[in-house]
Amino acid sequence: MSLSRADIGHRVVVRRVLPGETGPSGGPAMTDVLGDLEAWEGGELQVRRRDGALVSVPERDVVGGKRVPPAPRRRPGRE
């Protein structure tokens, strides 16, 4: 994993395992969380998605992650 606490305050993508779920290949199911890394304490990462939802990701479930460029600006009238 290339994420660190130095990435707090930046936009990141975090790949995580979904415990107890099976993916299409028969291995563990995984998903990505994209947003601003707000905190990393107590063994959990807190990522704020674009829709405002705060997603808690246990450190033990993180497979990888990295800092990504800022989100493109939305044009007025587009969602």
C-alpha positions in Angstrom: 0.0 0.0 0.0 1.5 3.4 -0.9 -0.9 5.4 1.2 0.4 7.0 4.4 -0.9 9.5 7.0 0.8 12.2 4.9 -2.0 11.7 2.4 -4.6 13.1 4.9 -6.3 16.1 3.2 -5.8 14.7 -0.3 -7.9 12.9 -2.8 -7.2 9.1 -2.7 -8.5 5.8 -4.0 -8.5 2.9 -1.6 -8.9 -0.7 -2.7 -10.4 -2.8 0.1 -11.6 -6.4 0.6 -15.2 -7.0 1.5 -15.0 -9.5 4.3 -17.2 -12.6 3.9 -18.0 -11.9 0.3 -16.8 -13.7 -2.8 -15.8 -12.0 -6.0 -16.6 -13.2 -9.6 -13.4 -15.2 -9.8 -14.1 -17.1 -6.6 -11.6 -15.1 -4.6 -12.4 -12.4 -2.1 -14.6 -9.5 -3.3 -13.0 -6.1 -3.5 -14.2 -2.6 -4.1 -12.7 0.9 -4.3 -13.5 4.0 -2.3 -12.6 7.3 -4.0 -12.6 10.6 -2.1 -10.7 12.8 0.4 -8.8 11.1 3.1 -10.0 13.0 6.2 -8.5 10.9 9.0 -6.4 7.8 9.7 -6.5 6.8 13.4 -7.5 3.9 15.6 -6.8 1.4 12.7 -9.4 3.0 10.4 -9.2 5.3 7.4 -12.0 7.9 7.0 -12.7 8.8 3.3 -15.2 11.5 2.4 -16.8 10.7 -1.0 -18.0 13.3 -3.5 -21.6 12.8 -2.4 -20.6 13.7 1.1 -20.8 10.2 2.6 -18.0 9.4 5.1 -16.7 5.8 4.5 -14.8 4.1 7.3 -12.3 1.5 6.0 -10.6 -0.8 8.5 -6.8 -0.8 7.9 -6.9 -4.6 7.9 -9.2 -4.6 4.8 -7.0 -2.3 2.7 -5.3 -4.0 -0.2 -3.8 -0.9 -1.8 -4.3 2.8 -2.4 -2.8 5.9 -3.8 -3.2 9.6 -4.0 -5.1 10.8 -7.1 -5.5 14.1 -8.9 -8.2 16.5 -7.6 -11.7 15.9 -9.0 -12.5 17.8 -12.2 -14.7 20.8 -11.6 -18.4 20.3 -12.4 -19.9 22.7 -15.0 -23.0 24.6 -13.8 -26.2 22.8 -14.5 -24.5 19.4 -14.7 -24.7 16.7 -11.9 
